Amino acid sequence: MATRGARGYGQYGGAARALERVGDRWALLIVRDLLVGPRRYGDLKAGLPRIPTNILSDRLKELQEAGVLRRVPTVRGGYELTPLGRDLEPVITALERWGWSVLGVPGDDETVSADSLAFALRAAFRPDAAAELPPTEYVLHVGAVSLSAIVVGRTLDVVPVGHGALPQPRRRSALEPVPTGVLELLLEPRALPGVLSGEPEGERAAGGLTVVAGGDELLERFGATFRIEPATPTTDAEAAVAA
């Protein structure tokens, strides 16, 4: 009979088994970054600067043994998710959206990485709304990170601006529409929750967002295309009234 050892939860159930596989500290953030694309060891360390090197090595080994990720044969030191690992995308996307509701202001030692911003944009992307809008490119500068989010119909490509570890854009068909408008934004990290909750105008008025290129119409288009609906905390009294 199989035994899970001291690290197991002693429960035979899906949630317990999942947490045994991916519940250790840093594990899901490693998976999040690999959901953006394959990464080298150095890329993962740069994107998660506070993870000790021995812990990163341990987590990669554990996730590989759990069948969540695998080595990239053609890239030295490279890792990618397996199909089993990619199945975690809706779970991490739900955590990403929930987390933006309780984010608060950034701490002095908290930064925005290229992969974390790319995944936030993917979590905020609204393909149904985008399908009704013209193809558009949105360039975001947040701290030291610069990304280009190219939206054509229901598709989103997030690509690097300048040097970065993100994957290159996919090849487009000659018949595929190209962006007809470009919006370039300079954001303070503290402005991200407001911008991704569909209120870019409010953040611009507060000084956290500067429109470098583009206009009001494109800024409104961004707010319709990228939105994470904030959860509304309910007090005990409000819950009692609702019941």
N, C-alpha and C positions, 0 to 999 in steps of 0.2 A: 504494500500500500504506500502511495506517495506521501511524503511528509514535507512541510514547508519550513521547518526549523523555527528558530527563535524569532525570525523576522516576520513570520506569517501572523495573520490575525486570528487564526483558529476558527475561521468561518468558511463555510462552503457556499459562496455566493458570488455573483458577478462583480459587485462593487468592491468587495474585499479582495478578490483576486486581481482586479484592475489596479487597485492601490498598491498591492504587493509588487506589481510590475512597474508602475510608472508614478507611484506616490511619493518617492523620496525627493528631498529638496533638490531643486534645479532640474529634475528630470523633465517636467512638462515644458519648461522654458527651452530646453534643448530641442524637444520635439517641435515647439512653436517655431524656432528658427529654421529647423529643417523642413518645415512645411512651406517656407518661403522658397527653398531650393537646397540642393546639395551644398555641403559646407566642408571645408578643411578644418582640422583640429584648431589651427590658428585663427580661423574665422570665427569659430564658436567661442574661443577664449576672448577674442577682441570684442565680440558682441555681448559677452557676459563677464565684464572685467573683474567682478568681485568673486567669481568662482575660483577656488584654489585649483591648481593644476592637477593635484592628485584626485580631487573630487570629480573633476571633469573626466579624467581618465577612467575612474571607477564607474561613473554614470554611463559613459559610452559603452563600456564593457558589459554592464548590467543590461542596458537597453538592447544591445546586440544579442546577448544570451536570451533575452525575452522575446526575440523575434521582431522588435519594434524598428530597429535600424540595421543597416549593413554597411560594409565597406564599399566604396566606389572603386571597382577594379582598375579603372583607367586614370584615377586621380590619386596620387600619393597622399596619404593622410586624409582622404576624403570620406565623407559619410553621407548617406541618404536614407530616407525612410523606406521601409518595406510597405507592401499593401496593407498589412496589419497596422503599421504605424500611421499610415495616412488615414486610416479609419478613425483616428483620434481627432481629425480636423473639426468636426462639428462640436466635439466636447470642448476643445480649446477655444474655438470661436465663441461658444456660449460663455466660457469663463472670461474671455476678453471683453465681451459686451457687458457682462455683469460688473467686471472690475472698473470699467469707466464710470459707473454710477457711484462708486465709493472711492474714487481716485484721490480727491483732495488736491492740495497744492504740492508741487514737486519739492522734495527735500534738497538741501544744498549739495548732497552727494549723489543725487539721482539724475541720470542722463537718459536721453532718448537714443536708442541704437537704430541703425538702418533697418534691421530685420524686425524690431518691435514696431517701428512706424509702418513698415510695409504690411505687417500682419494686421495692424489696427485699421489700415485703409481697406484691407480685404474684408475685415469683419464689419466695417461700416458701409461697404459697397451695397447699393440698392439696384440690382440689375433691371427690375421692372421699371423704375423711374428713369434709369439711364437709357433704356430702349426707346423712350419717347423724346429723347434729346439729341441734338447734333453731336457728332464725334468731337471730343474735346481732350486736350492735354492739360493736366494740372501739375504744376511744378511747385513742390513744397520745400522750403528751407527751414529746418528746425534745429537750432544749435549748429553743430558741425555736420549734420546730416542733410543731404539734398536728394530728393527722389522725384521721379516723374511718373505720374499715374495717367496712363493713356486709356481712355474709355471710348470704345466703339461699340455701339449697340449694347448688348448684354455682357460684353467681355471687358475685363480689366487686366492691363499689364502694368506692373510696377517695375520700373527699371532705374538704374543708378544715374545720377548726374555727376559727372566727374569720376573720380576714383572711388571704388567701393567693392564690396564683396557680393553684391546682389547679382543675379543672373542677367545675362543680356536679353534684350527683347526678342520675342519670337519672330520668325520671318513671316511677313504678311503677304497675302496674295495681291497681285497687281490690281485685281478687281475689288479689293476690300477698301472701304472708305478710309480716308485719313483724317485726322483731327482738323477741324475748320476753325477752331479757336484755341487760344493758349492763355491760361490764367497762372500767374506766378505769384506765390504767397511767401512772405517772411513771417514766421510765427515764433512767439515765445512758447516754450514748453507748457507754461501755465495756461495758455490759451487753447491747447488741444482739446480738453473736454468740451468747452463751449463750441468750438468749431465743428467737432464731430457729433455734437448733439443737434446740429442744424441751425446754429446761431452765429454764423461767421460775422454778420453785421455788428452784433453786440460786442464781439471781441475786437473788431476794428475800432469801434467807438471807445473801448476801454484801453486801447493802445497795445493790445497783445498781438495784433495782426496788421500787417502792412501789405497792401496790394502793390506789387512791384510792376506787374504788367497785366493787362486785362481790365475789365470794367465791372460795373454793378451787375449786369446781366450774367456774366460768367461766374461771379461770386454767388449769385442766387442759384445758378446751375450746380455749382459745387455743393451747396447746402442741400439740394434735392438729390444729388447723386450719392453723397456720403453722409450717412446719419446713423448714429447709435442711439436709439431711444433710451433716455435715462430712466432707470427704475425709480418709482416714487415711493419713498418710505412711508409706511402707514403706522400711525401711533395706535396703541391699544384702544384708546377711546374711539378713534375713527373706525377701527376694525369692529368694535362692538356696535357702533351705529350702523355700519354696513350690514352686519349680520341681522 
